[in-house]
Amino acid sequence: MVSRAEFSPDGRYRTVLERRWDGLPFGSPGVCAWIMMNPSIS
């Protein structure tokens, strides 16, 4: 598994997280799940 993440300018929030188990390059088509969390409880 490989991961890529991007954070907000203040470094407090992760705005993008991508994990790949299939060895394809980041951004390649695949299954997508979108999960949003309230930053005050995450």
C-alpha distance matrix in Angstrom:
0.0 3.8 6.8 10.4 13.4 17.2 19.9 23.6 26.2 27.2 23.7 24.3 22.2 18.7 19.6 16.4 12.8 10.3 6.7 5.6 4.6 7.8 7.7 10.5 11.8 11.7 14.7 14.7 16.3 14.6 15.0 15.8 16.6 18.7 19.3 22.0 23.1 26.4 25.8 28.7 27.0 23.3
3.8 0.0 3.8 7.1 10.4 14.1 17.0 20.7 23.1 24.4 21.0 21.9 19.9 16.4 17.2 14.0 10.7 8.4 5.7 5.5 6.8 9.2 8.0 9.9 9.8 9.2 12.6 13.4 15.6 14.7 15.5 15.7 16.6 18.2 18.9 21.2 22.4 25.4 24.4 27.5 26.4 22.6
6.8 3.8 0.0 3.8 6.7 10.4 13.3 17.0 19.5 20.8 17.4 18.3 16.2 12.6 13.5 10.4 7.2 5.6 4.4 6.5 9.1 11.7 10.8 11.7 10.7 8.7 11.6 13.3 15.5 14.7 15.1 14.4 14.9 15.7 16.3 18.2 19.2 22.1 21.0 24.2 23.3 19.5
10.4 7.1 3.8 0.0 3.8 7.1 10.4 14.0 16.3 18.0 15.0 16.3 14.2 10.6 11.0 7.9 5.8 5.3 6.5 8.9 12.2 14.1 12.9 12.8 10.7 7.9 10.3 13.0 15.3 15.3 16.0 14.7 15.2 15.3 16.1 17.4 18.6 21.2 19.8 23.2 22.9 19.2
13.4 10.4 6.7 3.8 0.0 3.8 6.7 10.3 12.9 14.4 11.4 12.6 10.4 6.9 7.6 5.3 4.4 6.4 8.8 11.9 15.2 17.4 16.6 16.2 14.1 10.8 12.2 15.4 17.3 17.2 17.4 15.3 15.1 14.3 14.5 15.0 15.9 18.1 16.4 19.8 19.9 16.4
17.2 14.1 10.4 7.1 3.8 0.0 3.8 7.0 9.4 11.4 9.1 10.7 8.7 5.8 5.7 5.0 6.7 9.2 12.2 15.2 18.7 20.6 19.7 18.9 16.3 12.8 13.5 17.1 19.0 19.3 19.5 17.0 16.7 15.2 15.3 15.0 15.9 17.5 15.5 18.9 19.7 16.6
19.9 17.0 13.3 10.4 6.7 3.8 0.0 3.8 6.5 7.9 5.5 7.1 5.6 4.3 5.3 7.0 9.0 12.2 15.1 18.4 21.7 24.0 23.2 22.6 20.0 16.6 17.1 20.7 22.3 22.5 22.2 19.4 18.5 16.3 15.7 14.6 14.7 15.5 13.0 16.2 17.4 14.7
23.6 20.7 17.0 14.0 10.3 7.0 3.8 0.0 3.8 5.5 5.2 6.4 5.3 6.2 6.2 9.2 12.0 15.3 18.4 21.7 25.1 27.3 26.6 25.7 23.1 19.5 19.5 23.1 24.5 24.9 24.4 21.3 20.2 17.5 16.8 14.9 14.8 14.8 12.1 15.1 17.2 15.1
26.2 23.1 19.5 16.3 12.9 9.4 6.5 3.8 0.0 3.8 5.4 7.9 8.5 9.8 9.9 12.5 15.3 18.4 21.4 24.6 28.0 30.0 29.0 28.0 25.1 21.7 21.8 25.6 27.3 27.9 27.8 24.8 23.9 21.3 20.6 18.6 18.4 18.0 15.1 17.6 20.0 18.2
27.2 24.4 20.8 18.0 14.4 11.4 7.9 5.5 3.8 0.0 3.8 5.6 7.8 10.2 11.4 14.4 16.6 20.0 22.8 26.2 29.4 31.8 30.9 30.3 27.6 24.2 24.6 28.2 29.8 30.1 29.6 26.5 25.2 22.4 21.1 18.8 17.8 16.9 13.5 15.4 18.0 16.5
23.7 21.0 17.4 15.0 11.4 9.1 5.5 5.2 5.4 3.8 0.0 3.8 5.8 7.6 9.8 12.2 13.8 17.2 19.6 23.1 26.1 28.7 27.9 27.6 25.1 21.8 22.6 26.1 27.8 27.8 27.3 24.3 23.0 20.6 19.2 17.4 16.3 16.0 12.6 14.8 16.6 14.5
24.3 21.9 18.3 16.3 12.6 10.7 7.1 6.4 7.9 5.6 3.8 0.0 3.8 7.0 9.5 12.5 13.9 17.6 19.9 23.6 26.4 29.2 28.9 28.7 26.6 23.1 23.7 27.1 28.3 27.9 26.9 23.8 21.9 19.2 17.3 15.1 13.4 12.7 9.1 11.0 12.9 11.2
22.2 19.9 16.2 14.2 10.4 8.7 5.6 5.3 8.5 7.8 5.8 3.8 0.0 3.8 6.0 9.1 10.8 14.6 17.1 20.8 23.8 26.5 26.4 26.0 24.0 20.4 20.7 24.0 24.9 24.5 23.3 20.1 18.2 15.5 13.7 11.6 10.5 10.6 7.5 10.6 12.1 9.8
18.7 16.4 12.6 10.6 6.9 5.8 4.3 6.2 9.8 10.2 7.6 7.0 3.8 0.0 3.8 5.8 7.1 10.8 13.4 17.1 20.2 22.8 22.7 22.3 20.3 16.8 17.2 20.4 21.4 20.9 20.0 17.0 15.4 13.2 11.9 10.8 10.7 12.0 9.8 13.2 13.9 10.9
19.6 17.2 13.5 11.0 7.6 5.7 5.3 6.2 9.9 11.4 9.8 9.5 6.0 3.8 0.0 3.8 6.9 10.3 13.6 17.0 20.4 22.5 22.5 21.4 19.3 15.6 15.2 18.5 19.3 19.2 18.5 15.2 14.0 11.4 11.0 9.9 10.9 12.4 11.0 14.7 15.7 13.0
16.4 14.0 10.4 7.9 5.3 5.0 7.0 9.2 12.5 14.4 12.2 12.5 9.1 5.8 3.8 0.0 3.8 6.6 10.2 13.3 16.8 18.8 18.7 17.6 15.6 11.9 11.6 14.9 15.9 15.8 15.4 12.4 11.9 10.2 10.7 10.9 12.6 14.9 13.9 17.7 18.0 14.9
12.8 10.7 7.2 5.8 4.4 6.7 9.0 12.0 15.3 16.6 13.8 13.9 10.8 7.1 6.9 3.8 0.0 3.8 6.7 10.2 13.5 15.8 16.0 15.5 14.0 10.6 11.2 13.9 15.0 14.2 13.7 11.2 10.7 10.0 10.4 11.6 13.0 15.9 15.1 18.6 18.2 14.7
10.3 8.4 5.6 5.3 6.4 9.2 12.2 15.3 18.4 20.0 17.2 17.6 14.6 10.8 10.3 6.6 3.8 0.0 3.8 6.7 10.2 12.2 12.4 11.8 10.7 7.4 8.5 10.6 11.8 11.1 11.1 9.5 10.0 10.6 11.9 14.0 15.9 19.1 18.6 22.1 21.5 17.9
6.7 5.7 4.4 6.5 8.8 12.2 15.1 18.4 21.4 22.8 19.6 19.9 17.1 13.4 13.6 10.2 6.7 3.8 0.0 3.8 6.8 9.4 10.0 10.4 10.4 8.2 10.2 11.3 12.5 11.0 10.9 10.4 11.0 12.5 13.5 16.1 17.8 21.1 20.7 24.0 22.8 19.1
5.6 5.5 6.5 8.9 11.9 15.2 18.4 21.7 24.6 26.2 23.1 23.6 20.8 17.1 17.0 13.3 10.2 6.7 3.8 0.0 3.8 5.7 6.4 7.2 8.2 7.4 9.7 9.5 10.9 9.3 10.1 10.9 12.5 14.8 16.3 19.2 21.2 24.6 24.4 27.7 26.4 22.7
4.6 6.8 9.1 12.2 15.2 18.7 21.7 25.1 28.0 29.4 26.1 26.4 23.8 20.2 20.4 16.8 13.5 10.2 6.8 3.8 0.0 3.8 5.9 8.1 10.4 10.7 12.9 11.9 12.8 10.7 11.3 12.9 14.3 17.1 18.5 21.7 23.4 26.9 26.9 30.0 28.3 24.6
7.8 9.2 11.7 14.1 17.4 20.6 24.0 27.3 30.0 31.8 28.7 29.2 26.5 22.8 22.5 18.8 15.8 12.2 9.4 5.7 3.8 0.0 3.8 5.6 8.9 10.3 12.3 10.3 11.2 9.6 11.2 13.6 15.8 18.8 20.8 24.0 26.1 29.7 29.8 33.0 31.5 27.9
7.7 8.0 10.8 12.9 16.6 19.7 23.2 26.6 29.0 30.9 27.9 28.9 26.4 22.7 22.5 18.7 16.0 12.4 10.0 6.4 5.9 3.8 0.0 3.8 6.6 8.9 11.6 10.1 12.1 11.6 13.9 15.8 18.1 20.7 22.6 25.5 27.6 31.0 30.6 33.9 32.7 29.0
10.5 9.9 11.7 12.8 16.2 18.9 22.6 25.7 28.0 30.3 27.6 28.7 26.0 22.3 21.4 17.6 15.5 11.8 10.4 7.2 8.1 5.6 3.8 0.0 3.8 6.6 8.6 6.5 9.0 9.5 12.4 14.3 17.2 19.6 22.0 24.8 27.2 30.6 30.4 33.9 32.9 29.3
11.8 9.8 10.7 10.7 14.1 16.3 20.0 23.1 25.1 27.6 25.1 26.6 24.0 20.3 19.3 15.6 14.0 10.7 10.4 8.2 10.4 8.9 6.6 3.8 0.0 3.8 6.3 5.8 9.4 10.8 13.8 14.7 17.5 19.3 21.7 24.0 26.4 29.5 29.0 32.6 32.1 28.5
11.7 9.2 8.7 7.9 10.8 12.8 16.6 19.5 21.7 24.2 21.8 23.1 20.4 16.8 15.6 11.9 10.6 7.4 8.2 7.4 10.7 10.3 8.9 6.6 3.8 0.0 3.8 5.5 8.8 10.1 12.5 12.5 14.9 16.1 18.5 20.6 23.0 26.0 25.4 29.1 28.7 25.2
14.7 12.6 11.6 10.3 12.2 13.5 17.1 19.5 21.8 24.6 22.6 23.7 20.7 17.2 15.2 11.6 11.2 8.5 10.2 9.7 12.9 12.3 11.6 8.6 6.3 3.8 0.0 3.8 6.5 8.6 11.1 10.9 13.7 14.7 17.5 19.6 22.4 25.4 25.2 29.0 28.8 25.5
14.7 13.4 13.3 13.0 15.4 17.1 20.7 23.1 25.6 28.2 26.1 27.1 24.0 20.4 18.5 14.9 13.9 10.6 11.3 9.5 11.9 10.3 10.1 6.5 5.8 5.5 3.8 0.0 3.8 6.4 9.8 10.8 14.2 16.0 19.1 21.6 24.6 27.8 28.0 31.7 31.2 27.9
16.3 15.6 15.5 15.3 17.3 19.0 22.3 24.5 27.3 29.8 27.8 28.3 24.9 21.4 19.3 15.9 15.0 11.8 12.5 10.9 12.8 11.2 12.1 9.0 9.4 8.8 6.5 3.8 0.0 3.8 7.2 8.7 12.4 14.6 18.0 20.8 24.0 27.3 28.0 31.7 31.0 27.9
14.6 14.7 14.7 15.3 17.2 19.3 22.5 24.9 27.9 30.1 27.8 27.9 24.5 20.9 19.2 15.8 14.2 11.1 11.0 9.3 10.7 9.6 11.6 9.5 10.8 10.1 8.6 6.4 3.8 0.0 3.8 6.4 10.0 12.9 16.1 19.2 22.4 25.9 26.8 30.3 29.2 26.1
15.0 15.5 15.1 16.0 17.4 19.5 22.2 24.4 27.8 29.6 27.3 26.9 23.3 20.0 18.5 15.4 13.7 11.1 10.9 10.1 11.3 11.2 13.9 12.4 13.8 12.5 11.1 9.8 7.2 3.8 0.0 3.8 6.9 10.3 13.3 16.7 19.8 23.4 24.7 28.0 26.7 23.8
15.8 15.7 14.4 14.7 15.3 17.0 19.4 21.3 24.8 26.5 24.3 23.8 20.1 17.0 15.2 12.4 11.2 9.5 10.4 10.9 12.9 13.6 15.8 14.3 14.7 12.5 10.9 10.8 8.7 6.4 3.8 0.0 3.8 6.6 9.9 13.1 16.4 19.9 21.3 24.6 23.5 20.7
16.6 16.6 14.9 15.2 15.1 16.7 18.5 20.2 23.9 25.2 23.0 21.9 18.2 15.4 14.0 11.9 10.7 10.0 11.0 12.5 14.3 15.8 18.1 17.2 17.5 14.9 13.7 14.2 12.4 10.0 6.9 3.8 0.0 3.8 6.5 10.0 13.1 16.7 18.3 21.5 20.1 17.5
18.7 18.2 15.7 15.3 14.3 15.2 16.3 17.5 21.3 22.4 20.6 19.2 15.5 13.2 11.4 10.2 10.0 10.6 12.5 14.8 17.1 18.8 20.7 19.6 19.3 16.1 14.7 16.0 14.6 12.9 10.3 6.6 3.8 0.0 3.8 6.6 10.1 13.5 15.2 18.4 17.5 15.2
19.3 18.9 16.3 16.1 14.5 15.3 15.7 16.8 20.6 21.1 19.2 17.3 13.7 11.9 11.0 10.7 10.4 11.9 13.5 16.3 18.5 20.8 22.6 22.0 21.7 18.5 17.5 19.1 18.0 16.1 13.3 9.9 6.5 3.8 0.0 3.8 6.6 10.3 12.2 15.1 13.9 11.7
22.0 21.2 18.2 17.4 15.0 15.0 14.6 14.9 18.6 18.8 17.4 15.1 11.6 10.8 9.9 10.9 11.6 14.0 16.1 19.2 21.7 24.0 25.5 24.8 24.0 20.6 19.6 21.6 20.8 19.2 16.7 13.1 10.0 6.6 3.8 0.0 3.8 6.9 9.0 12.0 11.4 9.8
23.1 22.4 19.2 18.6 15.9 15.9 14.7 14.8 18.4 17.8 16.3 13.4 10.5 10.7 10.9 12.6 13.0 15.9 17.8 21.2 23.4 26.1 27.6 27.2 26.4 23.0 22.4 24.6 24.0 22.4 19.8 16.4 13.1 10.1 6.6 3.8 0.0 3.8 6.0 8.5 7.6 6.3
26.4 25.4 22.1 21.2 18.1 17.5 15.5 14.8 18.0 16.9 16.0 12.7 10.6 12.0 12.4 14.9 15.9 19.1 21.1 24.6 26.9 29.7 31.0 30.6 29.5 26.0 25.4 27.8 27.3 25.9 23.4 19.9 16.7 13.5 10.3 6.9 3.8 0.0 3.9 5.5 5.7 6.2
25.8 24.4 21.0 19.8 16.4 15.5 13.0 12.1 15.1 13.5 12.6 9.1 7.5 9.8 11.0 13.9 15.1 18.6 20.7 24.4 26.9 29.8 30.6 30.4 29.0 25.4 25.2 28.0 28.0 26.8 24.7 21.3 18.3 15.2 12.2 9.0 6.0 3.9 0.0 3.8 5.5 5.1
28.7 27.5 24.2 23.2 19.8 18.9 16.2 15.1 17.6 15.4 14.8 11.0 10.6 13.2 14.7 17.7 18.6 22.1 24.0 27.7 30.0 33.0 33.9 33.9 32.6 29.1 29.0 31.7 31.7 30.3 28.0 24.6 21.5 18.4 15.1 12.0 8.5 5.5 3.8 0.0 3.8 6.0
27.0 26.4 23.3 22.9 19.9 19.7 17.4 17.2 20.0 18.0 16.6 12.9 12.1 13.9 15.7 18.0 18.2 21.5 22.8 26.4 28.3 31.5 32.7 32.9 32.1 28.7 28.8 31.2 31.0 29.2 26.7 23.5 20.1 17.5 13.9 11.4 7.6 5.7 5.5 3.8 0.0 3.8
23.3 22.6 19.5 19.2 16.4 16.6 14.7 15.1 18.2 16.5 14.5 11.2 9.8 10.9 13.0 14.9 14.7 17.9 19.1 22.7 24.6 27.9 29.0 29.3 28.5 25.2 25.5 27.9 27.9 26.1 23.8 20.7 17.5 15.2 11.7 9.8 6.3 6.2 5.1 6.0 3.8 0.0
